[in-house]
């Protein structure tokens, strides 16, 4: 037997229920009716078997498609995880950079405020001194 015939035998779901060779054993009228019934039963069984095999073929094809989709899903989930990790890393870097920038901005504000206050003190402090110096000179 070839491998294909072997697979067909293994794939068979329904077997012949009537051995058509029995018709030659006896030729009684009752046996003729049984023989005709057996032939029809076998034809029906073959028909059902072909349908079952067609359904099994469709199921195998769908199973292959399901397996491919599951593999693609696993691959896409891995890609998504990678992208999530990259995004998290980028946000963490951005947050660290923003902290540094905020500290620099606060330092600049403080220097600006201190310099402005120092300039104001110097400006306000010089005017009365000059007026006081002139008053002293005038006396």
Buried (B, 14 or more C-beta within 10 A) or exposed (E): EEEEEEEEEEEBEBEBEBEEEEBEEEEEEEBEEBBEEBBEEBEEBEEEBEEBBEEEEEEEEEEEEEEEEEEEEEEEEEEEEEEEEEEEEEEEEEEEEEEEEEEEEEEEEEEEEEEEEEEEEEEEEEEEEEEEEEEEEEE
